[in-house]
């Protein structure tokens, strides 16, 4: 006699939560505050109040966090911002580091 039986195995697979990365803006003596606020608004989707706060962090402390994102998004936003800065003649620098 044949029986059709199915064995279901349960695998304990734990998916790791993807790491997030900070996009850090660095102060320089040439990039205007208005341009930094515009970058924060256009690329990082910050409202005017938050953009001004981050810009002041950059100005006073030498750096500020523009946002925290998955790696690919963080790199993309940083590159887009630096390209805009380059096109405007600013030496604006952003870096990406693990959160």
MITIDO-947901 format. One record per residue: residue in one letter; chain; x negated, y, z negated of N, C-alpha, C in turn. Coordinates in nm, 3 decimals. Each point is the difference from the previous one (the first is absolute). Last residue first. Layout:
<nodes>
  aa  ch       nX       nY       nZ      caX      caY      caZ       cX       cY       cZ
   A   A        X        Y        Z        X        Y        Z        X        Y        Z
...
</nodes>
This chain:
<nodes>
  aa  ch       nX       nY       nZ      caX      caY      caZ       cX       cY       cZ
   X   A   -2.597    5.380   -1.000    0.070    0.059   -0.113   -0.028   -0.078   -0.126
   X   A   -0.326    0.056    0.445    0.097   -0.089   -0.064    0.058    0.067   -0.124
   X   A   -0.170    0.312    0.400   -0.059   -0.094   -0.096    0.111   -0.078   -0.070
   X   A   -0.140    0.382    0.425    0.100   -0.098   -0.044   -0.072   -0.094   -0.097
   X   A   -0.069    0.547    0.195   -0.051   -0.136   -0.017    0.112   -0.087   -0.051
   X   A   -0.093    0.508    0.275    0.084   -0.085   -0.083   -0.066   -0.137   -0.010
   X   A   -0.125    0.552    0.160   -0.035   -0.141   -0.017    0.101   -0.070   -0.092
   X   A   -0.094    0.475    0.340    0.079   -0.063   -0.104   -0.027   -0.150   -0.007
   X   A   -0.172    0.410    0.264   -0.078   -0.120   -0.035    0.069   -0.083   -0.110
   X   A    0.210    0.338    0.411   -0.028   -0.012   -0.144   -0.078   -0.129   -0.028
   X   A    0.205    0.177    0.429   -0.135    0.050   -0.032   -0.035   -0.005   -0.147
   X   A    0.400   -0.164    0.253    0.012    0.140   -0.046   -0.136    0.060   -0.039
   X   A    0.037   -0.453    0.142    0.059    0.078    0.109    0.016    0.147   -0.036
   X   A   -0.145   -0.303   -0.332   -0.104    0.016    0.102    0.050    0.087    0.115
   X   A    0.309   -0.122   -0.330   -0.097    0.096   -0.053   -0.109    0.028    0.104
   X   A    0.315   -0.334    0.097    0.064    0.132    0.004   -0.098    0.108   -0.046
   X   A   -0.147   -0.439   -0.040    0.007    0.038    0.141    0.065    0.137    0.015
   X   A   -0.009   -0.194   -0.426   -0.134    0.048    0.038   -0.006    0.039    0.148
   X   A    0.404   -0.184   -0.166   -0.026    0.129   -0.064   -0.137    0.055    0.041
   X   A    0.118   -0.433    0.145    0.086    0.099    0.066   -0.028    0.140   -0.056
   X   A   -0.213   -0.367   -0.207   -0.056    0.027    0.134    0.079    0.107    0.073
   X   A    0.166   -0.148   -0.417   -0.128    0.072   -0.018   -0.060    0.037    0.135
   X   A    0.388   -0.268    0.001    0.030    0.137   -0.043   -0.128    0.082   -0.016
   X   A   -0.048   -0.460    0.104    0.065    0.071    0.110    0.027    0.146   -0.036
   X   A   -0.166   -0.293   -0.333   -0.103    0.030    0.101    0.058    0.083    0.113
   X   A    0.302   -0.154   -0.327   -0.094    0.097   -0.059   -0.106    0.042    0.102
   X   A    0.299   -0.344    0.118    0.067    0.130    0.000   -0.093    0.108   -0.054
   X   A   -0.150   -0.447   -0.010    0.014    0.046    0.139    0.063    0.139    0.008
   X   A   -0.044   -0.212   -0.440   -0.125    0.035    0.067    0.018    0.060    0.140
   X   A    0.396    0.068   -0.350   -0.071   -0.120    0.044   -0.117    0.042    0.089
   X   A    0.127    0.383   -0.327    0.065   -0.078    0.104   -0.069   -0.134    0.019
   X   A    0.036    0.517   -0.278   -0.045   -0.138   -0.020    0.083   -0.088    0.092
   X   A   -0.161    0.565   -0.011    0.101   -0.105   -0.009   -0.063   -0.136   -0.020
   X   A   -0.223    0.434   -0.025    0.107    0.033    0.094    0.113   -0.102   -0.006
   X   A   -0.387    0.170   -0.366    0.059   -0.118    0.063    0.120    0.042    0.085
   X   A   -0.469    0.285   -0.125    0.137   -0.025   -0.042    0.056   -0.118    0.077
   X   A   -0.492    0.323   -0.134    0.073   -0.103    0.074    0.140   -0.016   -0.057
   X   A   -0.300    0.340   -0.150   -0.086   -0.054    0.105    0.064   -0.111    0.080
   X   A    0.185    0.290   -0.364   -0.073   -0.118   -0.047   -0.092   -0.062    0.105
   X   A    0.277    0.403    0.079   -0.057    0.015   -0.134   -0.091   -0.116   -0.041
   X   A    0.228    0.001    0.432   -0.075    0.126   -0.014   -0.072    0.008   -0.134
   X   A    0.290   -0.366    0.087   -0.116   -0.007    0.089   -0.088    0.123   -0.021
   X   A    0.404   -0.003   -0.226   -0.089   -0.103   -0.057   -0.128   -0.010    0.083
   X   A    0.337    0.275    0.167   -0.069    0.064   -0.112   -0.092   -0.099   -0.073
   X   A    0.272   -0.165    0.347   -0.099    0.092    0.057   -0.079    0.069   -0.112
   X   A    0.365   -0.268   -0.122   -0.113   -0.083    0.045   -0.112    0.089    0.056
   X   A    0.397    0.218   -0.121   -0.063   -0.056   -0.120   -0.123   -0.083    0.039
   X   A    0.272    0.171    0.347   -0.077    0.106   -0.065   -0.072   -0.050   -0.125
   X   A    0.291   -0.297    0.221   -0.116    0.029    0.086   -0.088    0.108   -0.062
   X   A    0.413   -0.099   -0.206   -0.098   -0.107   -0.024   -0.127    0.023    0.083
   X   A    0.355    0.303    0.069   -0.045    0.008   -0.139   -0.109   -0.103   -0.030
   X   A    0.216   -0.002    0.429   -0.087    0.116   -0.019   -0.057    0.008   -0.141
   X   A    0.125   -0.485    0.171    0.073    0.126    0.006   -0.096    0.113   -0.038
   X   A   -0.162   -0.456    0.246    0.016    0.063   -0.131    0.082    0.127    0.016
   X   A   -0.180   -0.356    0.331    0.142    0.020   -0.033    0.024    0.055   -0.141
   X   A   -0.415   -0.096    0.278    0.026   -0.074   -0.124    0.142    0.021   -0.055
   X   A   -0.154    0.210    0.411   -0.048   -0.138    0.007    0.040   -0.082   -0.123
   X   A    0.138    0.467    0.042    0.023   -0.065    0.129   -0.036   -0.149   -0.002
   X   A   -0.072    0.278   -0.394    0.140    0.004    0.040    0.026   -0.085    0.125
   X   A   -0.441    0.057   -0.158    0.077   -0.074   -0.102    0.147   -0.007    0.037
   X   A   -0.280    0.261    0.271   -0.034   -0.142    0.015    0.083   -0.085   -0.098
   X   A    0.034    0.467   -0.044    0.065   -0.045    0.123   -0.025   -0.150    0.024
   X   A   -0.225    0.210   -0.357    0.144   -0.012   -0.030    0.075   -0.052    0.123
   X   A   -0.451    0.098    0.061    0.014   -0.117   -0.088    0.147   -0.023   -0.034
   X   A   -0.107    0.388    0.240   -0.014   -0.118    0.084    0.017   -0.128   -0.083
   X   A   -0.001    0.412   -0.223    0.123   -0.014    0.079   -0.005   -0.124    0.089
   X   A   -0.381    0.129   -0.247    0.102   -0.059   -0.089    0.129   -0.024    0.078
   X   A   -0.465    0.001    0.273    0.089    0.092   -0.072    0.102   -0.076   -0.086
   X   A   -0.518   -0.130    0.148    0.139   -0.036    0.029    0.092    0.087   -0.084
   X   A   -0.475    0.039   -0.065    0.046    0.053    0.127    0.147   -0.027    0.031
   X   A   -0.308   -0.152   -0.373    0.008    0.146   -0.004    0.061    0.062    0.125
   X   A    0.122   -0.490   -0.239   -0.114    0.059    0.072    0.022    0.151    0.001
   X   A    0.210   -0.494   -0.253   -0.010    0.144    0.018   -0.122    0.036    0.085
   X   A    0.297   -0.466    0.021   -0.117    0.060   -0.061   -0.009    0.148    0.035
   X   A    0.387   -0.435   -0.044   -0.042    0.119    0.073   -0.116    0.063   -0.077
   X   A    0.216   -0.525    0.022   -0.055    0.110   -0.080   -0.049    0.112    0.092
   X   A    0.334   -0.461   -0.033   -0.059    0.089    0.100   -0.042    0.125   -0.078
   X   A    0.076   -0.528   -0.176    0.020    0.144   -0.015   -0.066    0.072    0.116
   X   A    0.215   -0.521   -0.036   -0.119    0.082    0.014    0.037    0.147   -0.009
   X   A    0.192   -0.544   -0.138    0.025    0.135    0.050   -0.130    0.079   -0.003
   X   A    0.127   -0.556    0.048   -0.063    0.109   -0.075    0.037    0.133    0.063
   X   A    0.317   -0.449    0.015   -0.108    0.069    0.070   -0.054    0.116   -0.084
   X   A    0.200   -0.451   -0.211    0.050    0.130    0.039   -0.114    0.074    0.070
   X   A    0.035   -0.536   -0.004   -0.059    0.115   -0.068    0.062    0.127    0.054
   X   A    0.219   -0.503   -0.036   -0.048    0.101    0.094   -0.055    0.116   -0.081
   X   A    0.063   -0.535   -0.112    0.018    0.136   -0.052   -0.061    0.097    0.100
   X   A    0.199   -0.529   -0.021   -0.084    0.095    0.072    0.032    0.139   -0.053
   X   A    0.114   -0.526   -0.097   -0.012    0.122   -0.080   -0.100    0.093    0.067
   X   A    0.338   -0.408    0.185   -0.136    0.055   -0.003    0.001    0.129   -0.080
   X   A    0.312   -0.469    0.052    0.000    0.141   -0.035   -0.145    0.047   -0.012
   X   A    0.271   -0.405    0.284   -0.107    0.035   -0.092    0.006    0.149   -0.024
   X   A    0.348   -0.407    0.168   -0.030    0.142    0.006   -0.106    0.029   -0.106
   X   A    0.206   -0.439    0.292   -0.074    0.043   -0.118   -0.035    0.146    0.020
   X   A    0.392   -0.358    0.199   -0.087    0.114    0.024   -0.067    0.037   -0.131
   X   A    0.257   -0.455    0.251   -0.020    0.085   -0.116   -0.100    0.109    0.035
   X   A    0.311   -0.425    0.205   -0.057    0.128    0.043   -0.013    0.086   -0.123
   X   A    0.000   -0.555    0.064    0.063    0.117   -0.059   -0.069    0.124    0.054
   X   A    0.081   -0.561    0.134   -0.075    0.126    0.010    0.077    0.111   -0.069
   X   A   -0.024   -0.567   -0.036    0.084    0.118    0.000   -0.089    0.126    0.000
</nodes>
